[in-house]
């Protein structure tokens, strides 16, 4: 890793970004040294031949800015080298699957720490890999030589700079003016939502009350009043008595 990062540090200092760092492009010579190969899609920072929006590289090792098609610099290569180190330490790639799955993972998900897959690793490796593979280029190592120095520190049992920087505490707080404005805006929005909810609830209750009243009136119309019921019963009794007298008279005549 040290020789690979040394070669990249030299390339970056010359304004050249590799853009396709992966194990297949690192060649070990028989004499021992490692060489970085295949600068076929490398970009010179002063060149205008490669336009923004062009996606180039090998998906499993590409940085977020490569997937987004935004301009890249040496920190994109550092991200790719972080993926290579992760694979060296665990035997697995941190991002795998179909191209769309890999893109989602690179942009949105954090891989498992290397020590979770290889219990023999000290936690310091997790901090080094996490810093190298930070989603935001500003949170990564800014130079390949810094990355190589932390790898050497962990290998020698010393604390890397990635660990000390992670202990500096949380990011600077949001200015009070912005916080107050944001809280006021959220309160106003909540109050407006609450008022509209009450209005909708009152309207719904009114409609329900009106529907119930209409149903009650309809039911009242469908049922006869007590007086009408008594009148109908009396008329039915008279018809019964008349029918009985007619039947009796008919029987007498027979």
HUWOWO-V59644 format. One record per residue. N is the residue number from 1. SS is DSSP state (H for helix, E for strand, C for the rest). PSI is psi in degrees with one decimal (999 if undefined). Layout:
# HUWOWO-V59644
n=N ss=SS psi=PSI
n=N ss=SS psi=PSI
This chain:
# HUWOWO-V59644
n=1 ss=C psi=-38.5
n=2 ss=H psi=-43.1
n=3 ss=H psi=-38.0
n=4 ss=H psi=-46.1
n=5 ss=H psi=-31.7
n=6 ss=H psi=-41.1
n=7 ss=H psi=-40.9
n=8 ss=H psi=-37.3
n=9 ss=H psi=-39.3
n=10 ss=H psi=-43.3
n=11 ss=H psi=-43.6
n=12 ss=H psi=-37.7
n=13 ss=H psi=-24.1
n=14 ss=C psi=4.9
n=15 ss=C psi=21.9
n=16 ss=E psi=127.4
n=17 ss=E psi=126.6
n=18 ss=C psi=-51.7
n=19 ss=C psi=0.5
n=20 ss=C psi=47.5
n=21 ss=C psi=127.9
n=22 ss=C psi=163.8
n=23 ss=H psi=-34.1
n=24 ss=H psi=-18.7
n=25 ss=H psi=13.4
n=26 ss=E psi=116.6
n=27 ss=E psi=128.7
n=28 ss=E psi=119.3
n=29 ss=C psi=157.5
n=30 ss=C psi=-28.3
n=31 ss=C psi=-8.9
n=32 ss=C psi=-43.2
n=33 ss=C psi=154.0
n=34 ss=E psi=141.0
n=35 ss=E psi=140.6
n=36 ss=E psi=127.0
n=37 ss=C psi=174.9
n=38 ss=C psi=72.8
n=39 ss=C psi=30.2
n=40 ss=C psi=-31.0
n=41 ss=C psi=19.7
n=42 ss=C psi=155.1
n=43 ss=E psi=133.9
n=44 ss=E psi=129.8
n=45 ss=C psi=-30.9
n=46 ss=C psi=-2.9
n=47 ss=C psi=148.0
n=48 ss=C psi=13.1
n=49 ss=C psi=-31.0
n=50 ss=C psi=121.2
n=51 ss=C psi=153.0
n=52 ss=C psi=143.5
n=53 ss=C psi=-8.1
n=54 ss=C psi=125.8
n=55 ss=C psi=116.9
n=56 ss=C psi=146.1
n=57 ss=C psi=-177.9
n=58 ss=C psi=119.0
n=59 ss=H psi=-46.0
n=60 ss=H psi=-16.7
n=61 ss=H psi=5.4
n=62 ss=C psi=148.5
n=63 ss=C psi=163.7
n=64 ss=H psi=-39.7
n=65 ss=H psi=-26.7
n=66 ss=H psi=-42.0
n=67 ss=H psi=-35.8
n=68 ss=H psi=-10.6
n=69 ss=C psi=21.3
n=70 ss=C psi=163.9
n=71 ss=C psi=142.2
n=72 ss=C psi=158.9
n=73 ss=C psi=-162.3
n=74 ss=H psi=-23.8
n=75 ss=H psi=-21.7
n=76 ss=H psi=-41.3
n=77 ss=H psi=-35.2
n=78 ss=H psi=-39.8
n=79 ss=H psi=-47.5
n=80 ss=H psi=-38.8
n=81 ss=H psi=-30.5
n=82 ss=H psi=-38.7
n=83 ss=H psi=-41.9
n=84 ss=H psi=-44.6
n=85 ss=H psi=-41.7
n=86 ss=H psi=-44.5
n=87 ss=H psi=-37.3
n=88 ss=H psi=-40.8
n=89 ss=H psi=-31.5
n=90 ss=H psi=-20.5
n=91 ss=C psi=3.7
n=92 ss=C psi=150.9
n=93 ss=C psi=141.0
n=94 ss=C psi=-24.8
n=95 ss=C psi=120.3
n=96 ss=C psi=167.9
n=97 ss=C psi=-163.0
n=98 ss=C psi=164.2
n=99 ss=H psi=-43.9
n=100 ss=H psi=-34.9
n=101 ss=H psi=-43.9
n=102 ss=H psi=-43.4
n=103 ss=H psi=-44.5
n=104 ss=H psi=-43.7
n=105 ss=H psi=-43.6
n=106 ss=H psi=-38.7
n=107 ss=H psi=-31.1
n=108 ss=H psi=-24.7
n=109 ss=C psi=151.5
n=110 ss=C psi=129.7
n=111 ss=C psi=165.1
n=112 ss=C psi=145.0
n=113 ss=C psi=145.8
n=114 ss=H psi=-36.6
n=115 ss=H psi=-18.6
n=116 ss=H psi=-23.9
n=117 ss=H psi=-22.8
n=118 ss=C psi=99.3
n=119 ss=C psi=-11.5
n=120 ss=C psi=-8.2
n=121 ss=C psi=137.8
n=122 ss=C psi=152.3
n=123 ss=C psi=-19.3
n=124 ss=H psi=-30.7
n=125 ss=H psi=-34.6
n=126 ss=H psi=-42.9
n=127 ss=H psi=-39.9
n=128 ss=H psi=-47.3
n=129 ss=H psi=-40.9
n=130 ss=H psi=-41.0
n=131 ss=H psi=-40.4
n=132 ss=H psi=-33.6
n=133 ss=C psi=27.0
n=134 ss=C psi=142.2
n=135 ss=C psi=-39.0
n=136 ss=C psi=123.5
n=137 ss=H psi=-30.5
n=138 ss=H psi=-20.4
n=139 ss=H psi=-5.5
n=140 ss=C psi=177.4
n=141 ss=C psi=135.8
n=142 ss=C psi=-17.7
n=143 ss=C psi=148.5
n=144 ss=H psi=-30.8
n=145 ss=H psi=-33.1
n=146 ss=H psi=-40.9
n=147 ss=H psi=-46.6
n=148 ss=H psi=-36.9
n=149 ss=H psi=-39.4
n=150 ss=H psi=-35.6
n=151 ss=H psi=-44.0
n=152 ss=H psi=-39.2
n=153 ss=H psi=-46.0
n=154 ss=H psi=-41.0
n=155 ss=H psi=-29.3
n=156 ss=C psi=3.1
n=157 ss=C psi=13.1
n=158 ss=C psi=160.0
n=159 ss=C psi=129.6
n=160 ss=C psi=163.4
n=161 ss=H psi=-26.3
n=162 ss=H psi=-34.3
n=163 ss=H psi=-43.8
n=164 ss=H psi=-36.2
n=165 ss=H psi=-29.7
n=166 ss=H psi=-15.6
n=167 ss=C psi=4.2
n=168 ss=C psi=-8.3
n=169 ss=C psi=179.3
n=170 ss=C psi=169.0
n=171 ss=C psi=163.9
n=172 ss=C psi=140.8
n=173 ss=C psi=157.7
n=174 ss=C psi=138.6
n=175 ss=C psi=144.3
n=176 ss=H psi=-34.3
n=177 ss=H psi=-41.1
n=178 ss=H psi=-38.8
n=179 ss=H psi=-44.2
n=180 ss=H psi=-43.3
n=181 ss=H psi=-41.0
n=182 ss=H psi=-42.0
n=183 ss=H psi=-40.7
n=184 ss=H psi=-41.6
n=185 ss=H psi=-42.4
n=186 ss=H psi=-39.0
n=187 ss=H psi=-43.5
n=188 ss=H psi=-41.2
n=189 ss=H psi=-40.5
n=190 ss=H psi=-42.4
n=191 ss=H psi=-42.0
n=192 ss=H psi=-42.5
n=193 ss=H psi=-40.5
n=194 ss=H psi=-41.5
n=195 ss=H psi=-44.6
n=196 ss=H psi=-33.8
n=197 ss=H psi=-42.4
n=198 ss=H psi=-40.6
n=199 ss=H psi=-44.6
n=200 ss=H psi=-39.3
n=201 ss=H psi=-41.5
n=202 ss=H psi=-42.0
n=203 ss=H psi=-41.9
n=204 ss=H psi=-40.2
n=205 ss=H psi=-39.2
n=206 ss=H psi=-43.3
n=207 ss=H psi=-41.3
n=208 ss=H psi=-40.9
n=209 ss=H psi=-41.8
n=210 ss=H psi=-40.4
n=211 ss=H psi=-38.8
n=212 ss=H psi=-40.5
n=213 ss=H psi=-41.9
n=214 ss=H psi=-41.1
n=215 ss=H psi=-38.5
n=216 ss=H psi=-44.7
n=217 ss=H psi=-39.2
n=218 ss=H psi=-40.1
n=219 ss=H psi=-38.5
n=220 ss=H psi=-38.9
n=221 ss=H psi=-34.2
n=222 ss=H psi=-21.8
n=223 ss=C psi=135.6
n=224 ss=C psi=155.9
n=225 ss=C psi=163.0
n=226 ss=H psi=-39.7
n=227 ss=H psi=-43.7
n=228 ss=H psi=-37.4
n=229 ss=H psi=-40.2
n=230 ss=H psi=-41.5
n=231 ss=H psi=-42.1
n=232 ss=H psi=-38.0
n=233 ss=H psi=-40.4
n=234 ss=H psi=-42.1
n=235 ss=H psi=-38.6
n=236 ss=H psi=-37.4
n=237 ss=H psi=-41.7
n=238 ss=H psi=-41.9
n=239 ss=H psi=-34.9
n=240 ss=H psi=-43.3
n=241 ss=H psi=-40.6
n=242 ss=H psi=-41.0
n=243 ss=H psi=-37.5
n=244 ss=H psi=-44.7
n=245 ss=H psi=-38.0
n=246 ss=H psi=-37.3
n=247 ss=H psi=-38.6
n=248 ss=H psi=-43.4
n=249 ss=H psi=-41.1
n=250 ss=H psi=-40.7
n=251 ss=H psi=-35.7
n=252 ss=H psi=-42.5
n=253 ss=H psi=-33.7
n=254 ss=C psi=999
